[in-house]
């Protein structure tokens, strides 16, 4: 067992922050051998029960759950910061040419190492990420994640039309490759597979049908794709799939909406789409820095709460502009203020933080497993230094409440705030 004394942030069952200024976190193996949180709470209350466990004392530091990123593209690590007029031109000019390079296994492995280093540097301990259409890109990322003991979910992109040579795959072989990757990697250590149609316009009816059949054969795997990100994309999807009620319904019509299905963006929805998300247990990956950068629009938080479907935050690198969860949370706050009714919507600091930790875990179907520092959760956590920069130190030192402390870190924080990222205790 290991024990750590510091301030401690976790969340209750209602998504409210529980904050101990002098806390104790105890980690160790459970009955199955997983390293989990064994105890978390007030140091004064817990310390007598763990008197024989050596304590690492971290004065001035905060222990918090590792962040979850619900939607990110590891092959777009080197595309981040590329200028574009909008989503479709950005894909054509930057993303597709770059992803073609992942046919080279050595290149894929090099990017995988850098990508996972960057996640760790920013305090992200679980990610749902796209690979490319090349099976070797999946092997490279899973292999590196396995070496690090990470909980990570990825999958081969399915894209058999409307994409250039070098990234376009072949329908039947793409499904054969996907199933082989499921059998090779899903459930190995902390790894999970995601069936990954890039987005409906990039897939033929046959490929989407085959993906849905895979999802039915392997109900424990994840599904990920994009939907209703950009108005031009929405119009294109409706032209290509005129029999479906909406762009979102294309996925449902092919058996691709259920628990453990996560769709990025979900901006241009009506209430029928929101009800479909709710009724199928599908979750949205909200990607505010990407949506702002590409001018796609604003996720409707009020609509999601009114109808009631799951969502969590995501960086969407490389359309997203930062790996940092603090930048993502700040962008979500800004988008809520600008994009929700005339008066704006003020997302609370606790809710923003929850969306990137325990709430994201629920959206991913991993509630109770990751994203929190309550007993029984896997021991992925970060050590935050709220005095990492002079301005942070000055502002957090004057915080009069948990909300003020969390919001100061959201607004002023970046990778320097994350002093250490701990995987499995």
Secondary structure, DSSP 8 states (H G I E B T S, - for coil): -EEEEEEEEEE-TTS-EEEEEEEEEEEEE-TTS-EEEEEEEEHHHHGGGGTTS-EEEEEEEEEEE-EEEEEEEGGGTTTTT---SSHHHHIIIIIHHHHGGGGSHHHHHHHHHHHHHHHHHTTEEEEEEE--SSHHHHHHHHHHHHHHT-EEEEE-EE--SSS-TTT---HHHHHHHHHHHHHHHTTSTTEEEEEEESBGGGS-HHHHHHHHHHHHH-TTSEEEEEES--HHHHHHHHHHTTTSSSHHHHHHHTT--STTEEEEE--S--HHHHHHHHHHT-EEEE-HHHHHHTT-----HHHHHHHT-EEEE---TTTSS-S-HHHHHHHHHHHHHHHSTTT-----HHHHHHHTTHHHHHHTT-TTTSS--STTSB--EEEEETTSSHHHHHHHTT--SHHHHHHHHHHH--GGGEEEEES--
